[in-house]
Amino acid sequence: MAIASSPSDYTSIDVDYSVGKGYYTDKDAVSDMLQVPAFTSSTYPSQAQVGKIIKNIEGIVDDKVKRSYRPIIHKDEFHDFEFVRHPMQAYYGGYVGFIQLATMKLKKVISLKVWQGNSYQELASAQASITLHPDDFHKLRSITLQLPNNGDTFTLFHHGEGAMSAHNTFDSRFGAKTTARDICHLINEEFPANTAQFTGANREKERSSSPNNLSVSDFFYASIDPDNGYKINISSLLAGEDGSGCTITLADKAGQNSQSSSEAFTDMQDMKRLGSFWSIKDDGRIFFLRDYPYHTQNSIIITYVAGSSRVPSAIHKATTMLVAAELLRHDDQTIMIAETGGNISTKEKYDILTKEAMDILKGKGDLVYLIE
């Protein structure tokens, strides 16, 4: 049975790694455990350095327990589809077939594409698209995404717009398909792994909104269409059909015509027990009822957000201990730990913290049982 919350949960979550605040712990919890003064911008290590360690340790914790307690996007997960009930009997059983995701604790289905014999059909989220022209794509100046009800706007400019940095823009110098991939990286605010070798990028991309300085990747996710390399699908990360209120606008460079086109945000999703599909989110299962793929291998492509809705005290404690241990490994100062009542060596402190943290994590892994 899923636990909604516990009084012991770690809830001081205001993530900003640059000031030492993570999803599972923060710099103050670490300094308290080590019994040292608070980390600041002028200490060594600084709060930013502690934040980097927290970020790395959170990834290690996720790997150890085979799940995440923070929202993680899982991209383009392929699944086969097998019928377990005849479609005529599906109404009474609730589904004709299902898939088991690689990760439990599903939070949102960003994209759910099912193969229909000659193309993929999108079943999830509110989605818009941009199609770049193969020849005139470089004449596109900007893409503007706006949140519902005349909310914040995210304007994405081409590289070379004013004095804007390369990591705040998309590069349109190397072909339409490369440009499309760079636009995806900018919207997703990630390191441009698919284009960096051409553009020379050396850091992740970033773009914030006006007027409230929101991050574009908190609201949208972009991917290349599997059937058209010139087409960018942009999904809203807002709940349900809320994203259909978002807008998209293209603008060309002065006096030029990029011949690029866009499709407005449209609600694609009918997720309910008697709809296209439904889910058991804690178990990471998607059940298909009205819309389902042809009976072929690799007939489903899903992108989704997964992660537990709470950070248990055990995860907070284990993460704090591992961060403290990592700091000890790079520091020789003597710290009193109330374990034996006296001073112990840095190596002993490191070993104690690491062992106890790993013992905690051993009991937090997920087991998945498939029951038809």
N, C-alpha and C positions, 0 to 999 in steps of 0.2 A: 504494500500500500504506500502511495506517495505521501511524503510529509510536506505540508504547505509551508510551514515555517517552525522555527524553534526559538525560544528566548535566548538560547546560546549561540545562535547564528552570528557570523560576522557581518555587520551591516554598515560599517563606516566606509562605504564604497563611493569614492569621488575620484575616479581614475585620472591621474596625470603623472605619468612616470617621471617627467622632468622635475617634479618636486617630491618624488619619493612615495607616490600613492598608487597602489595597484588594486587589482580586483580581490586578491586573497589576503593581503596584508599591507602595512604601510611602514614608513620609516620610524614612526613613533613606537610601534609595537616591537620593532627590531631593537631599537635603542633601549627600550624597557627590558627586553629579555637579556641583553648584554650588560645592562646596568651601567650605561655610559651616557654622557650628555647627548641631547637631541642633535640629530644631523641637520645641518643648515647648508646654505650655499657657500659658506666660508669654512666649513669643517673639512677634514680629510678622513674618510671619504665624504664627498659632498652628498647632499640629498639627491642630486641628479644621478650620481654614480650608484647610490643605493637603489634608486628607481630602476636603473638598467639591470641590476642584479635581480630585483624583484620580478621584472618582466621575464627574464631568462628562467628563473626558478619556477614561475607559474607554468611555463611550457613544459618543464621537466615533470612537474606534478601531474599535468594533464596526461603526459605520456605514460606515467607510472600507473595511474588509476584507469586508463583507457576511457576517459570521459573528461568533459570540461565543466567547470563551474562558472565560466564566463562565456559570452556569446562568440562562437567560432563559425565561420562560413565554410561549408564543405561544398566543393565545386565539382560539377560534372561527374557525379557518381553514376556509373552505368549498372543497370540491372536487367536480368532476363525476366520474362513474364511467363508464368504457367497458370493455366486455368485450374482451379480447384473445385469449381462448381459450374454447371451449365448455366449460361445466361438466363434461361427460362426459370431457373431455381434461385437465382441470385437475390431476388427481392426478399425471400424468406430467410436466406442465410446472411444477407447484408453485404455480400461481395462476391465477385467472380474469381478474384485472385488478389494476392497481396505481395508486397516486397518488404524485406527487412533491411533497414538502413544500417550502414556500417557503424553508426554512432547513435546512442540512445539520447533521451531528453531533447526531442525535437521542439524547437521554438517557433520556427516559421519556415514554410516552403516558399522559397524565392522563385524557383522555376521548376516545373514538372512537365517534361516533354515526352509524349508517347508516339511511337512510330505507327503511322496509319497506312503503310504500304508504299507510299511515294513521297511522304514528307512527315515531319514531326508536328504534332498538335500541342499547343501550350495549354495547360490546364490550371496554372497557378498565378496568383498575384495580379496586381494592376500593372500593366506593362505598356511601355512606349517603345518606339524604335527610330533609328536613324539609318538611312541608306546613303552611303557616299558614292559619288559618281566616279567611275574608274579613271577618268582623265582630268576632270575639273575639280576634284576633291580639295586641292590645295588652295582654292579660292574661298573656302569656308573660313570665316573670321571667328565665330563664337557659337557656343551652344548654351542656352539658358534654361535651367530647370527651376521651377517655382513650386513651393509647397502649397497645399490647399488654402483656400480663403485668402488669396492675395498675401500669402506668407512670405518667408525669406526666399531670396533668389540666389542661385549658384550660377555664376557666369564663367564658362570655361573657354578661355581664349587660346588661339593658336600660338605656337612658339614664335617670338618676334614681336608680340604685341607690347609696345611701349618698353618699359624697363622691367617687366615681369620676369621672375626667375624661371628657369626651365622646368623645375619641379612643380610649378604652379600652372603649367600650360601643357597642351598636347602638341607633339611634333608632327608636322605635315610635309616633311621634306623627302620622304623615302617611299612613296607609293600609297595607294588608297588602303590596302589591307594592313600595312604597317601602321598607318595613321589610325585606323579603326581600333587596333590593339592598344595604341598609346592612349586613345580616348578612354578605353575601358580602364586602363591602369590609373588614369587621373580620377575618374569617377569613383573607383574603388580605393583610392588613396593607398596604393601599394607600390612596392618596388617594381619598376617596369621590366620584369625578367624577359619578356618576349621582344622588347625593343631596345634595351639598354646597349647591346652590342653595336647598334646602328647610331643611336642618338648620343651615346656617351654619358648617359645618366648614371649617377653614382649614389643616389639616395631615393627613398620612397617619394611618391608624389603627394601633394596636399592641395586642397582647395576648400575655402570656407565661404560662408554666405554673407549676404548683406540683408538686414543690418545687425544681426545677432551673432555673427561669427560662429555659426554652426558648421560641423564637418559634413561634407557631401556624402561620405561613405556611411554615415549614420542613417541616411535616408534613402539612398539609391544603391543599386548594384547593377553593373553592366557586364555583358558577355557577348561574344561573337556568335551570330546565328549559325547553327550547325550546317545549314543548307546554303548559306550565302556569306562568304567572307567579307563582303562590303557592308553587311548589315550589323548594326549594334542593337541588341535588345537591352532595354533599361527597365529594371523592375523596381517598384517602390517597396521599401522595407516597412512601410506603415501597415498597421493591422488590417486584415481583410480587404474590403473594397475601398478603404480610405484613400489609397493611393490614386484612385481614379480622378480625384480632385486636383492632382498635380498637373502642371502644364510644361510643355517643351517648345522652345522657339529656336530657330536657326537664323543666323545673320551672316551675310557674305561680306567680303572685303569691298571697300568703296569702288563702285563702278564695275564690279565683277559678278559673275554668276557661277556658283559652284555646282549647280544642278543637283545638289543633294536634297533629300526629302526626309520628312519625319512623319510618324504616325502618332496621334495623341494617346495619352494614357487611357487605357481601357481595362475594365475589370474582366479578367479571364477566369476567375475562380468561382467554383460552385462546390465548396468543400462542406459537406454535411452528410448525415447518415444516408439520406436518400438522394444525394447529389452525385456529382461525377466521381468523387473520391472522399474518403474520410480517414482519420488517423487516430492511433493511440500514441500520443506524443511521448509519454514516459518510456514506452517500449521501443520507440523508433520504428513503428510500422505504418505503412500506407496501404489502405484497402481500396480497391477499384470496384465501382458498381456500374455506373451508367456509361462512362467513357474509359476505355482501356485499350492497350496496344494490340497490334497484331501478334500472333503467337510466334515470335521470333526471338533469337538471342540479342542481347544488348538493345532491347526495344524501348527502354526507359532511361532517360537522362534527368537526374534530379540535382538541383542545387538548393541547399537549405542551411538554416541557422540552427545550431544545436548548442546546448549548454544548460546546466541546471539553473533553476530560478533562485537558488539559495546557496550561500557559502557556509557549510557546516563548521562548527568550531574546530573540529579535528583537522579540516583542510587549512583553516587559518593558522592553527598551531604548528602543523607540519611545515607549512610554507615559511612561517616566521623563523622556525628553527633552522631550516635549510639556508635561508638568507643570512642568518646570524653565523652559521658554520662557514659559509663562503667568505664572509667578512673576516672571520678569524683566520682563515687559511692564508689571507694576504696581509695579516697584521700580527705584530709580535707583542703588542701591549698586554699586560697581565690583567685579566678580568676575573673577579670573584663570582663563581657560580655556586649556589647553595646545593651542592651535591654531596660533598664529603666533609664540609665544614672547614675546609682549608683551601689554599691555593693549589691548583692543578695545572698541568702543562697545557699549552695551546693545542697540541695534538690530542690530548685527552678530552679537552672541551669539544674540539671538532668531532671526534669519534662519538662522544656521548650524544651530541645534538643530531648528527647524521643518522645514527642507529635508531634513536627514538622516533625521528621523523619518518624513516623508511618503514619502521614497524607499524606506524599509524597508517601509512599509505597502503600497506599490504592488505589491509582489511576494507579498503574503500573501492576496490575494483568492481566492475559490472559483469554479470553473467547474463547471457541472452539465451532464452529457451524458446525454440520455435514450436508452436503447437498449432496444428491445423484447426 
